[in-house]
Amino acid sequence: MRVPERPIEIKEQLDQCFDLIDDNKLKEAKAKLKELSNLLGHNDSEIVKANTTIDFIKRVE
């Protein structure tokens, strides 16, 4: 029996955050990311990935 890595609700919230990043809505993405960081921790791999992506986009613009 295989158990999902994360609860579905958390996975959906992470997906929403990455959708905001893809849509270049970085302010909204950062707010969502802050909520998720409080739940998952700052060192969670998806949190780190999202923060790195946002930082990269900001530097390129």
C-alpha positions as CSV (number, residue, x, y, z in Angstrom):
1,M,0.0,0.0,0.0
2,R,1.5,3.3,-1.1
3,V,0.9,6.4,1.0
4,P,1.3,9.9,-0.7
5,E,4.4,11.8,0.3
6,R,2.3,14.8,1.4
7,P,-1.3,15.4,2.2
8,I,-3.3,16.4,-0.8
9,E,-4.2,19.8,0.6
10,I,-0.5,20.7,1.0
11,K,0.3,19.4,-2.5
12,E,-2.5,21.6,-3.9
13,Q,-1.2,24.6,-2.0
14,L,2.3,24.0,-3.3
15,D,0.9,23.7,-6.9
16,Q,-1.0,27.0,-6.4
17,C,2.3,28.7,-5.3
18,F,4.2,27.4,-8.3
19,D,1.3,28.5,-10.6
20,L,1.6,32.0,-9.2
21,I,5.3,31.9,-9.9
22,D,4.6,30.8,-13.4
23,D,2.2,33.6,-13.9
24,N,4.8,36.1,-12.6
25,K,2.6,37.0,-9.6
26,L,5.6,37.0,-7.3
27,K,4.1,39.0,-4.5
28,E,1.2,36.6,-4.1
29,A,3.5,33.7,-4.5
30,K,5.7,35.0,-1.6
31,A,2.7,35.4,0.6
32,K,1.6,31.8,-0.1
33,L,5.1,30.6,0.4
34,K,5.3,32.2,3.8
35,E,2.2,30.3,4.9
36,L,3.6,27.1,3.5
37,S,7.0,27.7,5.2
38,N,5.2,28.0,8.5
39,L,3.6,24.6,8.0
40,L,6.5,22.7,6.3
41,G,9.6,24.5,7.6
42,H,12.0,26.7,5.7
43,N,14.2,23.8,4.7
44,D,11.5,21.8,3.0
45,S,12.8,21.0,-0.5
46,E,9.7,22.5,-2.3
47,I,9.9,25.7,-0.2
48,V,13.6,26.0,-1.1
49,K,12.9,25.4,-4.7
50,A,10.1,28.0,-4.8
51,N,12.2,30.6,-3.0
52,T,15.2,30.0,-5.4
53,T,12.9,30.3,-8.4
54,I,11.5,33.6,-7.2
55,D,15.0,34.9,-6.4
56,F,16.2,33.9,-9.9
57,I,13.2,35.6,-11.6
58,K,13.8,38.8,-9.7
59,R,17.5,38.9,-10.6
60,V,16.8,38.3,-14.3
61,E,14.2,41.0,-14.6
